[in-house]
Amino acid sequence: MQLDAAVNPDISTKKFPTSQIKGQANIFITPDLNSGNILYKSLEQFGGFTIAGPLIQGFEMPLADLSRGSTLNDAILTINIIINQILLSRDHTRLTRSGTSEAPPITMGRSERVPKSNI
């Protein structure tokens, strides 16, 4: 779905009459980090949106790329989302692993281990 249909109810109705989004999207997915940066900075600077992220997908652990221009509120919101992703991931792992209720240790990449914490 293109951005105009994702955020504008009139355009959404014309382009995607059966969509449940109806121009009320609040999550935007871009093909790469550069596109994501352009989109989120435009929304933040021109539209007055509150921004979290960008959140980067496809890694073993949640990853965010905060801009040097991020505010303290941007950082706090993004950190909260990352913490929730970690907790949800650990809960999912705990529920799907048979025979144990202990979540696996948090790892970074393939070799560097991060100690468990009481998040």
C-alpha positions in Angstrom: 0.0 0.0 0.0 1.4 3.4 -0.9 1.8 6.1 1.7 -1.1 8.3 0.5 -3.6 5.4 0.8 -2.1 4.4 4.2 -2.7 7.8 5.8 -5.6 9.4 3.9 -9.1 7.8 4.4 -10.4 9.3 1.1 -7.6 7.9 -1.0 -7.6 4.6 0.9 -11.3 4.2 0.1 -10.7 4.8 -3.6 -7.6 2.6 -4.0 -8.3 -0.1 -1.4 -12.1 -0.1 -0.7 -12.0 -3.4 1.3 -8.9 -2.5 3.4 -9.3 -2.5 7.1 -6.6 0.2 7.4 -8.9 2.9 5.9 -6.2 5.6 5.9 -5.4 5.1 9.6 -1.9 3.4 9.4 0.5 4.0 12.2 3.3 1.6 11.2 5.2 2.2 8.0 7.5 -0.4 6.5 10.2 0.7 4.1 12.5 -1.4 1.8 15.8 -0.2 3.5 17.3 2.0 6.2 17.8 5.0 3.9 14.2 5.0 2.8 13.1 4.6 6.4 15.2 7.6 7.5 13.8 9.8 4.7 10.2 8.7 5.7 10.5 9.1 9.4 12.4 12.4 9.4 9.9 13.8 6.9 6.9 12.7 9.1 8.6 14.1 12.2 9.8 17.4 10.8 6.9 18.3 8.4 4.0 16.4 9.9 4.7 16.8 13.6 4.5 13.1 14.2 6.0 11.4 17.3 8.5 8.9 16.0 9.9 5.6 17.4 12.8 4.0 15.6 13.6 3.3 13.0 13.3 -0.3 14.1 15.4 -2.7 12.0 14.1 -6.2 11.3 15.9 -9.5 10.4 18.4 -9.8 13.3 18.5 -12.2 16.2 17.6 -9.4 18.6 15.6 -6.2 18.2 17.7 -3.3 16.7 17.0 0.4 16.5 19.0 3.1 14.7 18.5 6.4 16.6 19.5 9.6 14.8 21.9 12.0 16.4 19.0 14.5 16.0 16.7 12.3 18.2 15.2 13.9 21.2 15.2 12.3 24.7 11.5 11.4 24.2 12.3 9.7 20.9 15.0 7.6 22.6 12.8 6.7 25.5 9.9 5.6 23.2 12.3 3.6 21.0 13.9 1.9 24.1 10.5 1.0 25.4 9.5 -0.7 22.2 12.8 -2.6 22.1 12.4 -3.8 25.7 8.8 -4.9 24.9 10.1 -6.8 21.8 12.7 -8.6 23.9 10.2 -9.5 26.6 7.6 -10.7 24.0 10.4 -12.7 22.3 11.5 -14.3 25.6 7.8 -15.1 26.6 7.2 -16.7 23.2 10.4 -18.7 23.6 9.4 -19.7 27.1 6.0 -20.9 25.9 7.2 -22.8 22.9 10.3 -24.6 24.3 9.3 -28.0 25.7 10.5 -29.1 29.1 11.8 -25.8 30.4 10.5 -22.5 31.4 13.9 -20.7 31.2 14.4 -18.3 28.3 17.7 -18.6 26.4 20.5 -16.0 27.1 20.4 -12.8 25.0 23.1 -13.0 22.3 24.5 -10.3 20.0 25.4 -11.5 16.6 26.8 -15.1 16.5 29.5 -15.1 19.1 29.3 -12.2 21.6 27.1 -13.0 24.6 25.4 -10.4 26.7 24.8 -11.4 30.4 21.2 -12.0 31.5 19.6 -9.2 33.3 16.4 -8.7 35.3 14.6 -6.7 32.6 
